[in-house]
Amino acid sequence: MSFQESPRLSEEEAFYMQCRAAYLAVFRSSLTNIASKQQLCRVLQLAGRNPSRATLSKYWNAKTSKLNFDDFCEILKCERATEEAELMRAFKKMDVNGDGYISHSALEKALTTRGEKMTTEEVNAVFSLADINKDGKLDYAEFCRLFVSTVEQCQSAALDKLDADAKLKKQNFGSQSYSPSKSSVLSEAAVVATHGAESDSTLKKDSRSSSRPSSARSRRSSLSNSVTISSSKTGKIPEPPGLQDWQHICMKGCFFVEDDGSISSLQYQLHVSQTTDVYLTIQPLSLSHRPDKSSLWMAVDMALFVLSAGETKEDSTLVCFTESKDKEKYSWRGELKAGTYHLLPFTSGCRLKKRSKKSLSNKPVELVYRTDTGELDLTRELREVLSEIFDIIDLDGNGLLSLEEYNFFELRTSGEKCDKDAWAVCKENFDMRKNQLTRQGFMELNLMEATEKDGDPADLWVTLEAMGYNRVLELVETCPFQVDVYCEATQPSMQPLIMDSGPKLLNQAIQKSITARTGAKALRGHDNVFIYTYRGEHRISSLIANKTNQKVTVHVNNEQSRNCCSSRGLTVFAVEVPARTKMVCQHVLPISEKQDWTYNCTETILPNT
């Protein structure tokens, strides 16, 4: 991700700069993988973290063989830095006299018997650093200040090295290995204090220099693309005249961010009985009953890909996709022949990403409470969110949930379907109309589940988080949308689908949309590795085609871009493309659509190792 040059770094720029500085203080390259738990610990410490053994085991278990730079960045988002106040609280629990000091013997007992146990030698090392008066007592306030100061010095040294080493900054390749000394000893003691004493159970700054490798061979293998797009440029498709007289069908859906960072959604099957002019739109869905709260998802980009519905994936061909944008609405107008089509919703992932799971400053919202009569009920906040969820899963917008619509919700939240017998039981116990669940019935169903658990909200939180809500009931990992189809000459029909081949079809459609709209450019020195760059009005997408018989690794550098954000979440990254394969490299959007934006990308072949 790259931002316009500014004397002050944004929070995101500063974060990625710190990530990179810590990583390159340990490894020679941001493309080098973390290969052991010990390496993970070292690089986390350099980033100002204080990882316990439990924390390290959470990210490095028996199945882990490597972690890359992207993984490291995600870990840092989840693991907050240790604060001085937190350390003080932990040490105060060991200070039985309350005089601000801990004796050597008391500290040794605490650190060698509780939580993540230290050795006697390690405890002695702590004292040698922190017993400033040499009186056999630890002034733990001074120790905490020393620890925080040391962490800040490590971070500052890593950043200074990144800034001062011109070759490092130019290449995005690193320095010699970091050899921990005082910082690792202090960190170990802080780990035991915070994770043991409390509970025994326990963008970087834009650079004018390129990040491509500096060898002559690498320069010959590079390809640079640059394009500036004006904020005022628009080619929006006007609504057809007399649109109110066209036949219309509407269907809702959702983009969901999965645990692995991928994005999924329902897909649709459209049938038109005769050749007709068609006007297609997709746009974020406004949930209006909470107008006082901003809707983050309204800024999420999206598109709708239309494929002919062949008998197999190979028979499906890309017909069209929405390229025009008017505010939040993305549209296409043209002629569709009589037949059946797949409608595949898409978002680039630039503005809809997996959020950090670190604890929020706010306390989790209460979901249930007991009334004056002692009965359980849903809180107002939960009822508002359940009403939002009802609006989202009411796909046809008729104010009722059919069994099919309810099962899309069940599959999302529990992984199981409700059969017809269970639906009949729902009919007996909850408010229904025309064999469909009403909004009130949906509330009653969730209240029953809370009552069965005697008020334990755990299952309710599973449901809410599966639907994209965080612990303060903000919708952060979901983007609801609405698809509208207008046909001039015939009434269209549309139904939602969960297709096993859906992700492959969408990937095929995205690749085709890129290669069909632009020519291929070969990387110099590699006649069989090509870059395709689709340049739309609101999105730029690139694809790498590897026509060789061996995998290639392409180093991608967006450092010279301005006012741009990448779906990769990083300014510099690498893409490994298997032999005889095409792969989407990245999608890029403007950070601010009110300003001009410049896409400037350099792709470089890295030697296979």
C-alpha positions as CSV (number, residue, x, y, z in Angstrom):
1,M,0.0,0.0,0.0
2,S,1.4,3.4,-0.9
3,F,0.4,6.8,0.2
4,Q,1.1,10.4,-0.9
5,E,4.3,11.7,0.5
6,S,3.7,13.6,3.7
7,P,6.0,14.7,6.5
8,R,3.9,12.7,8.9
9,L,3.2,9.0,8.5
10,S,-0.3,7.7,8.8
11,E,-1.0,5.0,11.4
12,E,-1.0,2.3,8.8
13,E,2.2,3.6,7.1
14,A,4.0,3.7,10.4
15,F,2.8,0.2,11.3
16,Y,4.1,-1.4,8.1
17,M,7.3,0.5,8.3
18,Q,7.9,-0.9,11.8
19,C,7.0,-4.4,10.6
20,R,9.5,-4.1,7.8
21,A,12.2,-2.6,10.0
22,A,11.9,-5.4,12.6
23,Y,11.8,-8.1,9.9
24,L,14.9,-6.8,8.0
25,A,16.8,-6.5,11.2
26,V,16.6,-10.3,11.5
27,F,16.4,-11.5,7.9
28,R,18.3,-10.6,4.7
29,S,15.1,-10.2,2.8
30,S,11.4,-9.5,3.3
31,L,10.9,-12.6,1.1
32,T,12.8,-14.8,3.5
33,N,10.5,-17.0,5.6
34,I,10.5,-17.4,9.4
35,A,11.8,-20.9,9.8
36,S,11.6,-21.5,13.6
37,K,9.8,-20.5,16.7
38,Q,13.1,-18.9,17.9
39,Q,13.2,-16.7,14.8
40,L,9.6,-15.7,15.4
41,C,10.4,-14.8,19.0
42,R,13.3,-12.6,17.9
43,V,11.5,-10.7,15.2
44,L,8.5,-10.1,17.5
45,Q,10.8,-8.7,20.2
46,L,12.4,-6.3,17.7
47,A,8.9,-5.2,16.8
48,G,8.3,-4.3,20.5
49,R,6.2,-7.3,21.4
50,N,6.6,-9.4,24.5
51,P,5.7,-12.9,23.3
52,S,5.0,-15.6,25.9
53,R,5.6,-19.3,25.2
54,A,1.8,-19.7,24.9
55,T,1.7,-16.8,22.4
56,L,4.5,-18.3,20.3
57,S,2.8,-21.7,20.3
58,K,-0.4,-20.1,19.1
59,Y,1.3,-19.1,15.9
60,W,3.9,-21.8,15.7
61,N,2.6,-25.3,16.3
62,A,3.5,-28.8,15.3
63,K,2.0,-28.2,11.8
64,T,3.9,-25.0,11.2
65,S,6.9,-25.2,8.9
66,K,7.3,-21.5,7.9
67,L,5.7,-18.0,8.2
68,N,6.2,-15.3,5.7
69,F,6.3,-11.5,6.0
70,D,2.5,-11.2,5.5
71,D,1.9,-13.7,8.3
72,F,4.3,-11.7,10.5
73,C,2.3,-8.5,9.9
74,E,-1.0,-10.2,10.7
75,I,0.5,-11.5,14.0
76,L,1.7,-8.0,15.0
77,K,-1.9,-6.7,14.3
78,C,-3.2,-9.3,16.8
79,E,-0.5,-8.9,19.5
80,R,-0.3,-5.6,21.2
81,A,3.0,-4.2,22.7
82,T,3.5,-4.6,26.5
83,E,2.8,-1.3,28.3
84,E,4.6,0.0,31.4
85,A,1.4,0.1,33.4
86,E,0.7,-3.5,32.6
87,L,4.1,-4.6,33.8
88,M,3.7,-2.5,37.0
89,R,0.4,-4.2,37.8
90,A,2.0,-7.6,37.4
91,F,5.0,-6.8,39.7
92,K,2.8,-5.1,42.3
93,K,1.2,-8.5,42.8
94,M,4.6,-9.9,43.8
95,D,5.3,-6.9,46.1
96,V,3.9,-8.3,49.3
97,N,5.1,-5.3,51.4
98,G,3.9,-2.7,49.0
99,D,7.2,-0.7,49.3
100,G,8.0,-0.7,45.6
101,Y,10.8,-3.3,45.9
102,I,11.1,-7.1,45.4
103,S,13.9,-9.0,47.0
104,H,16.1,-11.3,45.0
105,S,14.8,-14.4,46.8
106,A,11.1,-13.4,46.3
107,L,11.7,-12.6,42.6
108,E,13.6,-15.8,42.1
109,K,10.8,-17.8,43.7
110,A,8.1,-16.1,41.6
111,L,10.0,-16.3,38.2
112,T,11.2,-19.9,38.7
113,T,8.0,-21.4,39.9
114,R,5.1,-19.5,38.2
115,G,3.8,-19.5,34.7
116,E,6.7,-19.6,32.2
117,K,9.5,-20.6,34.5
118,M,12.9,-18.9,34.2
119,T,16.2,-20.5,35.3
120,T,18.2,-19.2,38.3
121,E,20.8,-17.9,35.8
122,E,18.2,-15.9,33.9
123,V,16.9,-14.4,37.2
124,N,20.5,-13.4,38.2
125,A,20.9,-11.8,34.7
126,V,17.8,-9.7,35.4
127,F,19.2,-8.6,38.7
128,S,22.5,-7.7,37.2
129,L,20.8,-5.4,34.8
130,A,18.0,-4.0,37.1
131,D,19.5,-3.9,40.6
132,I,21.0,-0.5,40.1
133,N,21.8,0.2,43.8
134,K,23.3,-3.3,44.2
135,D,21.3,-3.7,47.4
136,G,19.8,-7.1,46.7
137,K,16.4,-5.6,45.9
138,L,14.7,-4.9,42.6
139,D,13.1,-1.5,42.2
140,Y,10.5,-2.8,39.8
141,A,9.3,0.7,38.7
142,E,12.8,1.3,37.5
143,F,12.9,-2.1,35.9
144,C,9.7,-1.4,34.0
145,R,11.0,1.9,32.8
146,L,14.2,0.1,31.7
147,F,12.3,-2.6,29.9
148,V,10.1,-0.1,28.0
149,S,13.1,2.1,27.2
150,T,15.0,-1.0,25.8
151,V,12.1,-2.0,23.7
152,E,11.8,1.5,22.2
153,Q,15.6,1.6,21.6
154,C,15.4,-1.7,19.7
155,Q,12.5,-0.4,17.6
156,S,14.3,2.9,17.0
157,A,17.6,1.1,16.1
158,A,15.7,-1.1,13.5
159,L,14.0,1.9,12.0
160,D,17.3,3.9,11.9
161,K,19.0,1.0,10.2
162,L,16.3,0.8,7.6
163,D,16.5,4.5,7.0
164,A,20.3,4.8,6.9
165,D,21.2,1.8,4.9
166,A,20.7,3.0,1.4
167,K,21.2,-0.4,-0.2
168,L,18.7,-1.9,2.2
169,K,16.1,0.8,1.5
170,K,16.7,0.5,-2.2
171,Q,16.5,-3.3,-2.5
172,N,14.1,-4.2,0.3
173,F,16.8,-6.7,1.3
174,G,18.2,-6.8,4.8
175,S,21.1,-6.9,7.1
176,Q,23.0,-9.3,9.2
177,S,21.2,-11.3,11.8
178,Y,20.3,-9.6,15.1
179,S,22.0,-11.0,18.2
180,P,19.8,-10.4,21.2
181,S,21.5,-9.4,24.5
182,K,20.0,-7.2,27.2
183,S,16.7,-6.8,25.4
184,S,16.0,-10.5,25.3
185,V,16.8,-11.0,29.0
186,L,14.5,-8.1,30.0
187,S,11.8,-9.4,27.7
188,E,12.0,-12.9,29.2
189,A,11.5,-11.4,32.7
190,A,8.6,-9.3,31.5
191,V,7.0,-12.3,29.9
192,V,7.1,-14.2,33.2
193,A,5.8,-11.1,35.1
194,T,2.9,-10.4,32.8
195,H,2.0,-14.0,31.8
196,G,3.1,-15.8,34.9
197,A,2.6,-13.6,38.0
198,E,-0.9,-12.5,37.0
199,S,-2.1,-16.0,36.2
200,D,-0.4,-19.3,36.9
201,S,-2.9,-21.0,34.5
202,T,-1.9,-18.8,32.1
203,L,3.5,1.8,4.9
204,K,5.8,2.2,5.1
205,K,7.2,5.5,4.1
206,D,7.1,6.2,0.3
207,S,10.6,5.9,-1.2
208,R,11.8,7.4,-4.5
209,S,14.1,4.5,-5.0
210,S,13.1,1.1,-6.4
211,S,12.8,-2.0,-4.4
212,R,13.9,-4.3,-7.2
213,P,17.1,-6.3,-6.9
214,S,20.1,-4.4,-8.1
215,S,21.9,-7.1,-10.2
216,A,22.1,-6.5,-13.9
217,R,20.2,-9.7,-14.6
218,S,17.4,-8.5,-12.4
219,R,17.2,-5.1,-14.1
220,R,16.9,-6.8,-17.5
221,S,14.0,-8.9,-16.1
222,S,12.0,-5.9,-14.8
223,L,8.9,-4.3,-16.2
224,S,7.4,-1.0,-15.1
225,N,3.9,0.2,-15.6
226,S,2.7,3.6,-14.7
227,V,-0.7,5.3,-15.2
228,T,-2.3,8.4,-13.6
229,I,-6.1,8.5,-13.3
230,S,-8.0,11.7,-12.8
231,S,-10.5,11.9,-9.9
232,S,-12.8,13.7,-12.3
233,K,-12.7,11.0,-14.9
234,T,-16.0,9.2,-15.2
235,G,-17.8,7.1,-17.8
236,K,-21.0,6.3,-15.8
237,I,-23.7,4.6,-17.7
238,P,-27.0,6.6,-17.5
239,E,-30.1,4.7,-16.6
240,P,-32.0,3.7,-19.6
241,P,-35.0,6.0,-20.4
242,G,-38.3,4.5,-19.2
243,L,-36.5,2.2,-16.8
244,Q,-39.5,2.2,-14.5
245,D,-41.4,0.3,-17.2
246,W,-38.8,-2.5,-17.6
247,Q,-39.2,-5.8,-15.8
248,H,-37.2,-5.8,-12.6
249,I,-35.9,-8.3,-10.1
250,C,-33.8,-7.7,-7.0
251,M,-31.8,-10.0,-4.8
252,K,-29.6,-9.2,-1.8
253,G,-26.3,-10.9,-0.7
254,C,-23.2,-10.5,1.4
255,F,-19.4,-10.5,1.1
256,F,-17.9,-12.4,4.0
257,V,-14.2,-12.2,5.0
258,E,-13.2,-15.8,5.9
259,D,-10.6,-16.8,8.5
260,D,-7.9,-17.2,5.8
261,G,-8.6,-13.7,4.5
262,S,-10.4,-14.8,1.4
263,I,-13.8,-13.3,0.6
264,S,-16.9,-15.4,-0.2
265,S,-20.5,-14.6,-1.2
266,L,-23.6,-16.2,-2.5
267,Q,-23.8,-16.4,-6.3
268,Y,-26.9,-16.3,-8.5
269,Q,-28.5,-17.9,-11.5
270,L,-30.3,-15.6,-13.9
271,H,-32.7,-16.8,-16.6
272,V,-34.0,-14.7,-19.4
273,S,-36.6,-16.3,-21.7
274,Q,-35.9,-14.1,-24.8
275,T,-33.2,-11.9,-26.1
276,T,-33.5,-8.5,-24.4
277,D,-31.7,-5.3,-23.4
278,V,-30.5,-5.6,-19.8
279,Y,-29.4,-3.1,-17.2
280,L,-27.5,-4.7,-14.3
281,T,-26.4,-3.0,-11.1
282,I,-24.7,-4.0,-7.9
283,Q,-24.2,-1.7,-4.9
284,P,-23.6,-1.8,-1.1
285,L,-26.8,-2.3,0.9
286,S,-27.8,0.5,3.2
287,L,-29.2,-0.7,6.5
288,S,-31.2,2.3,7.4
289,H,-32.7,1.6,10.8
290,R,-29.4,2.7,12.5
291,P,-28.8,6.0,10.6
292,D,-26.7,7.4,13.5
293,K,-24.0,4.9,12.8
294,S,-21.7,5.1,9.8
295,S,-21.7,2.2,7.4
296,L,-18.1,1.2,6.7
297,W,-19.1,-1.2,4.0
298,M,-20.7,1.5,1.9
299,A,-17.2,2.4,0.6
300,V,-16.4,-1.2,-0.4
301,D,-15.8,-1.7,-4.2
302,M,-17.7,-4.4,-6.0
303,A,-18.5,-5.8,-9.4
304,L,-20.8,-8.3,-11.0
305,F,-19.5,-10.8,-13.5
306,V,-21.9,-12.5,-15.9
307,L,-21.0,-15.9,-17.3
308,S,-23.0,-18.2,-19.6
309,A,-24.1,-21.2,-17.6
310,G,-22.5,-24.2,-19.4
311,E,-22.9,-27.7,-18.2
312,T,-19.3,-27.6,-16.8
313,K,-16.9,-25.0,-15.6
314,E,-15.0,-25.2,-18.8
315,D,-18.2,-24.5,-20.8
316,S,-18.9,-21.3,-19.0
317,T,-17.7,-18.1,-20.7
318,L,-17.4,-14.6,-19.6
319,V,-20.2,-12.5,-21.1
320,C,-19.7,-9.1,-19.4
321,F,-19.0,-7.4,-16.1
322,T,-19.9,-4.1,-14.5
323,E,-17.2,-1.5,-15.3
324,S,-19.2,1.7,-14.9
325,K,-19.4,3.4,-11.5
326,D,-21.8,6.1,-10.3
327,K,-21.2,6.8,-6.6
328,E,-21.7,3.5,-4.8
329,K,-23.5,1.8,-7.8
330,Y,-21.6,-0.3,-10.4
331,S,-23.5,-1.0,-13.6
332,W,-23.5,-2.6,-17.1
333,R,-26.0,-2.2,-19.9
334,G,-26.2,-4.4,-23.0
335,E,-28.0,-7.2,-24.7
336,L,-28.3,-10.7,-23.3
337,K,-29.5,-13.5,-25.4
338,A,-32.2,-15.9,-24.2
339,G,-30.6,-18.4,-21.8
340,T,-29.3,-19.0,-18.3
341,Y,-26.4,-17.1,-16.7
342,H,-24.3,-17.2,-13.6
343,L,-24.0,-13.8,-11.7
344,L,-20.9,-13.7,-9.7
345,P,-20.4,-10.9,-7.2
346,F,-16.8,-9.7,-6.6
347,T,-14.9,-7.3,-4.4
348,S,-11.2,-6.7,-4.7
349,G,-10.4,-6.9,-0.9
350,C,-8.8,-3.5,-0.9
351,R,-11.4,-2.1,1.5
352,L,-12.8,-5.3,3.1
353,K,-10.1,-7.2,5.0
354,K,-9.7,-9.5,8.0
355,R,-9.6,-7.4,11.2
356,S,-7.3,-7.8,14.1
357,K,-8.6,-10.0,16.9
358,K,-6.9,-8.0,19.6
359,S,-9.2,-6.9,22.4
360,L,-11.0,-3.7,21.8
361,S,-10.8,-0.9,24.3
362,N,-14.5,-1.0,24.8
363,K,-16.1,-3.8,26.8
364,P,-18.2,-6.3,24.8
365,V,-21.8,-5.3,24.5
366,E,-24.3,-7.1,26.7
367,L,-26.5,-9.4,24.7
368,V,-29.0,-10.7,27.2
369,Y,-30.4,-9.5,30.5
370,R,-32.9,-10.5,33.2
371,T,-36.2,-8.6,33.5
372,D,-37.7,-7.5,36.8
373,T,-39.6,-10.9,36.8
374,G,-36.3,-12.8,36.4
375,E,-36.9,-13.8,32.8
376,L,-34.2,-13.6,30.2
377,D,-34.6,-11.1,27.3
378,L,-32.5,-9.8,24.5
379,T,-30.9,-6.3,24.9
380,R,-31.9,-3.4,22.7
381,E,-28.5,-3.5,21.1
382,L,-28.8,-7.2,20.1
383,R,-32.3,-6.7,18.8
384,E,-31.1,-3.9,16.5
385,V,-28.3,-6.2,15.2
386,L,-30.6,-9.2,14.7
387,S,-32.9,-6.9,12.8
388,E,-30.0,-5.9,10.6
389,I,-29.1,-9.6,10.1
390,F,-32.8,-10.3,9.2
391,D,-32.6,-7.6,6.5
392,I,-29.4,-9.0,5.2
393,I,-30.6,-12.6,4.9
394,D,-34.1,-11.7,3.6
395,L,-32.6,-12.1,0.1
396,D,-35.8,-11.3,-1.9
397,G,-36.7,-8.4,0.4
398,N,-40.3,-9.5,1.1
399,G,-40.0,-9.0,4.9
400,L,-40.1,-12.8,5.5
401,L,-37.5,-15.6,5.7
402,S,-38.2,-18.7,3.6
403,L,-36.6,-22.0,4.6
404,E,-34.1,-21.5,1.8
405,E,-33.1,-18.0,3.0
406,Y,-32.9,-19.2,6.6
407,N,-30.7,-22.1,5.6
408,F,-28.2,-19.7,4.0
409,F,-28.0,-18.1,7.4
410,E,-27.7,-21.5,9.2
411,L,-24.9,-22.7,6.9
412,R,-23.0,-19.5,7.5
413,T,-23.4,-19.6,11.3
414,S,-23.5,-23.3,12.2
415,G,-22.6,-25.2,9.1
416,E,-25.8,-27.1,9.2
417,K,-29.2,-26.9,7.5
418,C,-32.7,-26.8,9.0
419,D,-34.8,-29.6,7.5
420,K,-38.5,-29.5,6.8
421,D,-39.4,-31.3,10.0
422,A,-37.4,-28.8,12.1
423,W,-39.0,-26.0,10.1
424,A,-42.4,-27.4,11.0
425,V,-41.4,-27.2,14.7
426,C,-40.4,-23.6,14.2
427,K,-43.8,-23.0,12.8
428,E,-45.4,-24.3,16.0
429,N,-43.2,-22.1,18.3
430,F,-42.4,-18.9,16.5
431,D,-44.3,-16.3,14.5
432,M,-44.6,-17.3,10.9
433,R,-46.6,-16.1,7.9
434,K,-47.1,-18.1,4.7
435,N,-44.7,-20.8,6.0
436,Q,-42.0,-18.1,6.3
437,L,-40.4,-16.7,9.5
438,T,-41.3,-13.1,10.4
439,R,-38.9,-10.6,12.0
440,Q,-40.6,-11.2,15.3
441,G,-40.3,-15.0,14.9
442,F,-36.5,-14.5,14.2
443,M,-36.2,-12.6,17.5
444,E,-38.1,-15.3,19.3
445,L,-35.9,-18.0,17.9
446,N,-32.7,-16.3,19.1
447,L,-34.2,-15.6,22.5
448,M,-35.1,-19.3,22.8
449,E,-31.5,-20.3,22.1
450,A,-30.2,-17.8,24.7
451,T,-32.8,-19.2,27.2
452,E,-31.7,-22.8,26.6
453,K,-28.2,-21.7,27.5
454,D,-29.5,-20.0,30.7
455,G,-28.2,-16.6,29.4
456,D,-24.8,-17.8,28.4
457,P,-24.1,-15.6,25.3
458,A,-21.3,-17.8,23.8
459,D,-23.5,-19.2,21.0
460,L,-24.9,-15.8,20.2
461,W,-21.4,-14.5,19.8
462,V,-20.5,-17.3,17.5
463,T,-23.5,-16.3,15.3
464,L,-22.7,-12.6,15.4
465,E,-19.0,-13.1,14.6
466,A,-19.9,-15.5,11.7
467,M,-22.0,-12.7,10.3
468,G,-19.1,-10.2,10.5
469,Y,-19.7,-8.4,13.8
470,N,-17.1,-7.6,16.4
471,R,-17.6,-7.5,20.2
472,V,-19.0,-4.0,20.1
473,L,-21.5,-5.0,17.4
474,E,-19.8,-3.2,14.6
475,L,-20.2,-4.8,11.2
476,V,-16.6,-4.9,10.1
477,E,-16.0,-8.2,8.2
478,T,-19.1,-8.3,6.1
479,C,-20.4,-6.1,3.2
480,P,-24.1,-6.6,2.4
481,F,-25.0,-5.7,-1.2
482,Q,-27.9,-5.6,-3.6
483,V,-28.1,-6.9,-7.2
484,D,-30.8,-5.4,-9.5
485,V,-31.6,-6.8,-12.9
486,Y,-33.8,-4.8,-15.4
487,C,-35.0,-6.4,-18.6
488,E,-36.8,-4.4,-21.3
489,A,-38.6,-7.3,-23.1
490,T,-39.1,-10.1,-20.6
491,Q,-39.5,-10.8,-16.9
492,P,-36.2,-12.2,-15.6
493,S,-36.0,-14.9,-12.9
494,M,-33.1,-15.1,-10.4
495,Q,-32.2,-17.4,-7.5
496,P,-29.3,-17.5,-5.1
497,L,-26.9,-20.4,-5.2
498,I,-24.0,-21.9,-3.3
499,M,-21.9,-23.4,-6.1
500,D,-18.9,-25.7,-5.4
501,S,-17.2,-24.4,-8.5
502,G,-18.1,-20.8,-7.6
503,P,-14.6,-19.6,-6.6
504,K,-13.0,-21.2,-9.6
505,L,-15.6,-19.7,-11.9
506,L,-15.1,-16.2,-10.4
507,N,-11.3,-16.5,-10.7
508,Q,-11.7,-17.6,-14.3
509,A,-14.0,-14.6,-14.9
510,I,-11.6,-12.1,-13.3
511,Q,-8.6,-13.5,-15.3
512,K,-10.6,-13.3,-18.5
513,S,-11.8,-9.8,-17.8
514,I,-8.1,-8.7,-17.4
515,T,-6.6,-10.5,-20.4
516,A,-9.5,-9.5,-22.7
517,R,-9.1,-5.8,-22.0
518,T,-5.4,-5.4,-22.4
519,G,-2.3,-6.7,-24.2
520,A,0.4,-8.8,-22.6
521,K,3.9,-7.4,-21.9
522,A,6.7,-9.8,-21.5
523,L,9.2,-9.3,-18.7
524,R,12.5,-8.5,-20.3
525,G,14.8,-11.5,-20.6
526,H,11.8,-13.8,-20.0
527,D,9.8,-14.2,-23.2
528,N,7.4,-16.6,-21.6
529,V,6.4,-14.6,-18.5
530,F,3.8,-11.9,-19.2
531,I,2.1,-9.1,-17.3
532,Y,-1.4,-8.0,-18.1
533,T,-2.7,-4.8,-16.6
534,Y,-6.4,-3.9,-16.7
535,R,-6.9,-0.2,-16.2
536,G,-10.5,0.6,-15.4
537,E,-11.9,3.9,-14.2
538,H,-12.1,2.9,-10.6
539,R,-9.9,-0.2,-10.3
540,I,-6.6,-1.4,-11.8
541,S,-6.0,-5.2,-11.8
542,S,-2.9,-7.1,-12.9
543,L,-2.3,-10.7,-13.9
544,I,0.9,-12.7,-14.3
545,A,1.0,-15.5,-16.9
546,N,3.8,-18.0,-16.6
547,K,4.1,-20.0,-19.7
548,T,7.3,-21.7,-18.7
549,N,7.7,-25.3,-17.4
550,Q,8.9,-24.2,-14.0
551,K,7.6,-21.9,-11.3
552,V,8.6,-18.3,-11.2
553,T,8.7,-15.8,-8.3
554,V,7.8,-12.2,-9.2
555,H,8.8,-9.4,-6.9
556,V,6.2,-6.6,-7.1
557,N,7.0,-3.0,-6.0
558,N,4.3,-0.3,-5.7
559,E,6.5,2.2,-3.8
560,Q,6.2,4.9,-6.5
561,S,2.3,4.7,-6.6
562,R,0.4,7.6,-5.1
563,N,-2.9,7.6,-3.4
564,C,-3.2,3.9,-3.9
565,C,-4.2,0.8,-1.9
566,S,-3.5,-2.7,-2.9
567,S,-5.5,-5.9,-2.2
568,R,-2.3,-7.4,-1.0
569,G,-2.1,-4.9,1.9
570,L,1.6,-4.3,1.2
571,T,3.6,-2.0,-1.0
572,V,6.2,-4.6,-1.8
573,F,5.5,-8.3,-2.0
574,A,6.3,-11.5,-4.0
575,V,4.0,-13.7,-6.0
576,E,5.0,-17.3,-6.8
577,V,3.3,-18.5,-10.0
578,P,3.4,-22.2,-10.8
579,A,4.4,-23.5,-14.2
580,R,1.9,-23.0,-17.1
581,T,-0.4,-21.0,-14.9
582,K,-2.1,-17.6,-14.8
583,M,-2.5,-15.8,-11.4
584,V,-4.1,-12.5,-10.5
585,C,-1.3,-10.4,-9.0
586,Q,-3.2,-7.6,-7.3
587,H,-6.1,-5.2,-7.4
588,V,-5.5,-1.5,-6.8
589,L,-7.9,1.3,-5.8
590,P,-7.5,4.9,-5.0
591,I,-7.4,5.7,-1.2
592,S,-9.3,8.9,-1.8
593,E,-11.6,8.9,-4.8
594,K,-11.7,12.7,-4.6
595,Q,-8.0,13.0,-5.6
596,D,-6.0,11.9,-8.7
597,W,-4.2,8.6,-8.2
598,T,-1.1,7.2,-9.9
599,Y,-0.4,3.5,-10.3
600,N,3.3,2.8,-10.7
601,C,4.3,-0.8,-10.4
602,T,7.6,-2.6,-11.2
603,E,7.6,-6.4,-11.6
604,T,10.9,-8.3,-11.4
605,I,11.7,-12.0,-11.8
606,L,13.6,-13.3,-8.8
607,P,16.0,-16.2,-9.2
608,N,14.7,-19.5,-8.0
609,T,16.4,-20.8,-4.9
